[in-house]
C-alpha cells in the first residue's frame, strides 16, 4: 500500500506506474489518500515509480512527478 497527501480540489486521484524499461501506465483511480497496486504479481520483485494525478471538476489539480 502507498500513501500520498490529498490536494485541495482533488476529487479523484489517478495512479500511474512506470517500471525501468517502460512508460507510464494507468493502473487505478481512488478517492482516498492511499492505494494498493493490485496489478503487481505476487512474489515478483521490481522497482517501480508512481505518478499521482489529482482531478477536480474535470481538470488536473496536481501531478507528481510533473509531466
C-alpha positions as CSV (number, residue, x, y, z in Angstrom):
1,X,0.0,0.0,0.0
2,X,1.2,3.5,-0.8
3,X,0.1,6.8,0.7
4,X,0.1,10.3,-0.6
5,X,-1.3,13.7,0.5
6,X,-4.6,14.9,-0.9
7,X,-4.7,18.3,-2.6
8,X,-7.4,21.0,-2.3
9,X,-9.9,20.5,-5.1
10,X,-8.9,16.9,-5.8
11,X,-12.0,14.7,-6.0
12,X,-10.3,11.6,-7.5
13,X,-6.7,10.6,-7.9
14,X,-5.4,8.6,-10.9
15,X,-2.4,6.3,-10.3
16,X,0.2,5.5,-12.9
17,X,3.1,3.2,-12.7
18,X,6.4,3.1,-14.6
19,X,8.9,0.3,-14.5
20,X,12.6,0.6,-15.6
21,X,12.1,-0.2,-19.2
22,X,8.6,1.2,-19.9
23,X,6.5,4.3,-20.0
24,X,3.7,5.4,-17.6
25,X,0.8,3.0,-17.4
26,X,-2.6,3.8,-15.8
27,X,-3.3,1.3,-13.1
28,X,-6.1,2.6,-10.8
29,X,-8.2,5.5,-9.5
30,X,-9.0,6.3,-5.9
31,X,-10.9,8.8,-3.9
32,X,-8.8,8.2,-0.8
33,X,-5.2,9.1,0.0
34,X,-3.8,5.6,-0.5
35,X,-3.8,2.8,-3.0
36,X,-2.7,-0.8,-3.4
37,X,-1.2,-1.9,-6.6
38,X,-3.3,-4.9,-7.4
39,X,-1.7,-5.3,-10.9
40,X,1.7,-6.3,-9.4
41,X,2.4,-10.0,-9.5
42,X,2.7,-11.7,-6.1
43,X,6.3,-13.0,-5.4
44,X,7.9,-10.8,-8.1
45,X,10.3,-8.0,-7.1
46,X,10.9,-5.0,-9.2
47,X,11.5,-1.3,-8.8
48,X,8.5,0.9,-9.8
49,X,7.8,4.6,-9.9
50,X,4.3,6.0,-9.3
51,X,2.7,9.2,-10.6
52,X,-0.4,10.6,-8.8
53,X,-2.7,12.9,-10.7
54,X,-5.4,14.7,-8.7
55,X,-8.6,15.5,-10.7
56,X,-11.2,18.0,-9.6
57,X,-14.1,19.4,-11.6
58,X,-12.8,17.6,-14.7
59,X,-9.4,19.4,-14.5
60,X,-5.9,18.3,-13.4
61,X,-5.3,19.9,-10.0
62,X,-2.0,18.2,-9.2
63,X,0.5,15.9,-10.8
64,X,3.5,14.3,-9.1
65,X,6.0,14.0,-10.6
66,X,5.3,16.7,-13.1
67,X,4.8,15.7,-16.7
